[in-house]
Amino acid sequence: MALKIEGLEQARQEFNNWSGSAVIFVDFGDMTAWCRVSEIPSYHANSIVAVAGKDDLHERNKKVGKERLDEIVELVYSKYKEGWTKEKLQEPMYYNTDEARILCF
């Protein structure tokens, strides 16, 4: 069953259309998503997690497909529900090898 995250597709499109630093955030508290470009903020709420990102030097033209982003969000959400910390959720090294491959698109 796919998660219902309001704004996820719009965030993905903005991420893909921006040629520079960008991050897609999901707030698992209210199940909303958004993209921030250029200057990327740090959110203090534990429910707000960065699920996809790119830098403006080596990854500026990186894109993420809808199915892959859905897969990433579902994986991160499952770990969020298990009680993982925000720091662990955002760091592929804490996931097993197959899960890390999903995160590193």
N, C-alpha and C positions, 0 to 999 in steps of 0.2 A: 504494500500500500504506500503510495507516494505521499510525502508530507505536503501540507498546504502552507506555503510560505508566501505571504503577500509581498509583492514587489520583486520577487526573485528574478523573473524573466526580464523586467525592466533593468535591474541591476546588471544582469549578464550582458544585455545589449550595450549599456553604457560602458561597461568594462571592455568589451570587444571593440567598440568604436573609438576608444581613447588610445592614443599612441603616446604612452608615457606611464608614470606610476599610477597604479589603481589598486583598490582593494574592495572586495565584496564582503560586507558584514552581514551576519544574521543575528537577530535578537531572538534567542530561543525562549525568552520569557513571553513575548507577545507574537512570535512567529512572523516577524517582518524582516525584510532584507533591503539593502541599499548599497550603492557603490559610491565611494569617495575617490576622487582623482586628484592628482597633483600633490597637495598637502594632505597627508594621511593622519587623522587624529588617533589618539589612544583613548579608548573607552574604558572606564573603570568598572562598569557593571560586569559581573561574572557571566551574565547571560548573553552578552554581546561578544561574538566570536568572529574573527577574520577567517573566512573559508577559502578564499582565493585571492592571490595577489601577484603583481608584477612590478618590476622596477623600470625606471625610465632610461636605463643604460643598455642592459643586455636583453631585457625581456619586453621592451616597449610595444612590440607588435604581437605578443602572446595573446591567444584567444582561448576561450573555454566553450565547449559545446553544451547544449541543454542537458543531454543525457548524462554527461560527465559531471556537470555541476549538481544535478539532482543526486547523483551517486555520492559525491563529496558531502553534500549537505546531510544526506541520510546517515552516512558513516559517522560524521562528526556529532550529529544529534544523538546517535545511539550511545556514543561515549559520554556525551553530556549527561544523558539520562542515567548512566552508570556512576556519575559523580566525579568524573575527571575534572581537574582544575583547568581553568582557562589557558594557562601556560602550556599544559600538556596537549590540550585540544588543538592548539595552533602550531604544534611542532611535530612534523612527520616522524622524527626519530623515536617517538614514544609508541608509535603504531607498529603492528607486525609488518613484515615485508610486503605482503599482498595489499594490505590497507594503505601503506605508504605509497605504493604505485598508483592507487586511486587519487590520493591527495596531490601528487606531483604530476599534474597534467602537462 
